Structure formats: structure tokens, C-alpha cells
């Protein structure tokens, strides 16, 4: 392996990169205005306008009234899911839903680091009892991964892990069979659609640990519930979902 060059030898390259970012500012993916340095995908004004703090159920992240802060919603009280907590960066609603679709289907990978920064702030604001010991993305099936060329959940999880100082285990979860897209399944079929679709690659990497499961969007929650059940069966002591967008219950 090549030895790491001293910092003074890398200084010109670092300065050139900073100059490039300054000279080539990015365009906001939402409003088209200058978003600042080249690594920014969304401008500060749009982030303030659309990434809004919401009172949410600490378990499933569905929105609640301000007086219900810290309380579980009725659905989680009636039937507790396998996961213990969910942190969501925003609602899956216009115009942010378009960014999710651009990342998932349009290979707009520059959005992933920005989404990770939104999630980092949301995790810190949520004041979890403890950060996860390890992060893992929701895995794609082999066919879908070949078609798309990347896993959008992994693209968000990678910078999120770095920002939070939490180890990333990209292959911790495996998808054992292809499933139909949850968005195309009827509400009553979504649980059966993902049942038995995941497994843990290494139980020793899960046993006794708090696992953070990263995804771009959470809709019905059945996929994340199935994953949490698999992780708990493998010995995880706590499972926290960390999702960029949460679909409102009426959608």
C-alpha cells in the first residue's frame, strides 16, 4: 500500500479542490438559485423553507400534535412494531419528494450527502438515548441493484456514518429474494410482500448491539418492521430507523 503523503505535500491538491468549489458553485436542486459551494445540493433558503421540524411519534415518526411530544402514536400503542425508534428528516411531500425520486431513479447522487446532513441534524435533535453502534442500509435485490447501478440507501448511509462517527456495515443485511416495489403493492399486501425477504449476514456483528437502519423513505413501515424483526432475532438489542422522508399517514 502506498504510504500516506505528508500533509504539506497534499496541501496544493487540497487548495485546488477548495478553489474549484469556490469557482464552480452548485445550483439548488429545488429553486435553481446558487446553492453555495459545489458540494451543496440545496440552498440554505430552501432547506429552511421545506425541511421543517415536526412533532413525531418517537417510534414510527408519524406526525403528532405539539401536545403529544414524546408520546407514541395510537398505532404504535395498539400494535408495537419490532423497531424501537424512527428518526425522519422531513415529510415525503412536495417539493422534497421530487428529490427522493431523483436520487432513487435519476442517479442524482449529489443529493445523498445533503440528505445525510439533514439526517445528522435530525438525529441530534431527536436526542436518542444513544447513537447506534453500527449503521446499515436497507439492501436492494440483485436484479434491482444491477438495473439501477447503486443503492440509494447506501449512498445516504455512507456520508451519514462519517458525519455521526458511526461505523457503516454495508453488507450486514442481505435481501434473500426479489420483492415487488412496496409502492405498487396494495396496503393489505405490503406485509406479506416483504415477509422472509431479509437475513443477517453475520449475527456476531449484530448481537448485543444497537443497529441503525438507513433508508431514503418510509411509507407503511412494513419493510423496516420486517428488517427490525430479523435483526432482533439475530440478537440486536435496539433498532432505530433513520429515514430521510416519512410518508404522511393519509398518503
Residue pairs with C-beta under 8 A, 6 or more apart in sequence:
20 38
21 37
21 38
21 39
22 37
24 38
25 34
25 35
25 36
25 37
25 38
26 34
26 35
26 36
26 37
26 38
26 39
26 40
26 41
26 110
27 33
27 34
27 35
28 34
28 35
28 40
28 41
28 42
28 43
28 46
29 35
29 41
29 42
29 99
29 102
29 108
29 111
30 42
30 43
30 46
30 50
30 95
30 99
31 43
31 45
31 46
33 43
33 45
34 43
35 41
35 42
35 43
35 44
36 43
36 44
39 110
39 113
40 114
41 108
41 110
41 111
41 113
41 114
42 99
42 111
42 114
47 118
50 90
50 95
50 96
51 89
51 90
51 96
51 118
52 90
52 91
53 125
54 63
54 88
54 91
55 63
55 64
55 65
55 66
55 68
55 69
56 62
56 63
56 64
56 86
56 88
56 246
57 63
57 64
57 71
57 72
57 73
57 75
57 76
57 86
58 70
58 71
58 72
58 85
58 86
58 126
59 72
59 73
59 76
59 80
59 81
59 83
59 84
59 85
59 86
60 73
60 75
60 76
60 81
60 86
60 221
61 86
61 87
61 88
61 218
61 241
61 243
61 246
62 73
62 75
62 246
62 248
62 249
63 91
63 246
63 248
63 249
64 71
64 73
81 221
81 224
81 225
81 228
82 225
82 226
82 228
82 229
82 231
82 232
82 239
83 213
83 224
83 225
83 227
83 228
83 239
83 240
83 241
84 228
84 238
84 239
84 240
85 126
85 128
85 238
85 240
85 241
86 218
86 221
86 224
86 240
86 241
86 242
86 243
86 246
87 119
87 122
87 123
87 126
87 128
87 240
87 241
87 242
87 243
88 122
88 218
88 243
88 244
88 245
88 246
89 115
89 118
89 119
89 121
89 122
89 243
89 244
89 245
90 96
90 118
90 244
90 245
90 246
91 245
91 246
91 247
91 248
92 100
92 217
92 218
92 219
92 245
92 246
92 247
92 248
92 251
93 248
93 251
96 245
97 245
99 108
99 111
99 115
100 216
100 217
100 244
100 245
102 108
102 111
103 109
103 111
103 112
103 115
103 152
103 155
103 156
103 216
104 148
104 152
104 216
105 148
107 148
107 149
107 150
109 150
109 155
112 152
112 155
112 156
112 158
112 159
113 159
115 156
115 216
115 244
116 156
116 157
116 158
116 159
116 160
116 163
117 159
117 163
118 244
119 156
119 160
119 214
119 242
119 243
119 244
120 160
120 163
120 164
122 242
123 131
123 164
123 242
128 240
130 210
131 164
131 165
131 166
131 210
131 212
132 166
132 209
132 210
132 211
132 212
132 238
132 240
132 242
133 166
133 167
133 209
133 210
133 211
134 166
134 167
134 168
134 169
134 172
134 205
134 209
134 210
134 211
134 212
135 157
135 160
135 161
135 164
135 166
135 167
135 168
135 169
135 211
135 212
135 213
135 214
135 242
136 157
136 168
136 169
136 170
136 172
136 173
136 211
136 212
136 213
136 214
137 151
137 153
137 154
137 156
137 157
137 170
137 173
137 213
137 214
137 215
138 153
138 173
138 213
138 214
138 215
138 223
138 224
138 227
139 151
139 153
139 173
139 174
139 175
139 198
140 148
140 151
140 153
140 175
141 175
141 177
141 178
141 179
142 175
142 178
143 178
144 178
145 151
152 216
153 214
153 215
153 216
154 170
154 214
156 214
156 216
156 244
157 168
157 170
157 214
158 168
158 170
160 166
160 214
160 242
161 167
161 168
166 212
169 205
171 201
172 200
172 201
172 202
172 205
172 206
172 211
173 198
173 199
173 200
173 201
173 213
173 227
173 230
173 231
174 198
174 199
174 200
174 201
175 197
175 198
176 196
176 197
176 198
176 199
177 196
177 197
179 193
179 194
179 197
180 193
182 190
182 193
182 194
182 219
182 220
182 222
182 223
183 219
185 193
187 220
190 220
190 222
190 223
191 222
191 225
191 226
193 222
194 222
194 223
194 226
195 226
197 226
198 226
198 227
198 230
199 230
200 206
200 230
200 231
200 234
203 234
203 235
206 231
206 234
206 235
206 236
207 234
207 235
207 236
208 235
208 236
208 237
209 235
209 236
209 237
210 236
210 237
210 238
210 239
210 240
211 231
211 236
211 238
211 239
211 240
212 239
212 240
212 241
212 242
213 224
213 227
213 228
213 231
213 239
213 240
213 241
213 242
214 242
214 243
215 223
215 224
215 241
215 242
215 243
215 244
216 243
216 244
216 245
217 243
217 244
217 245
217 246
217 247
218 224
218 241
218 243
218 245
218 246
218 247
219 247
219 251
220 247
224 241
224 243
227 239
228 236
228 239
228 241
231 239
232 239
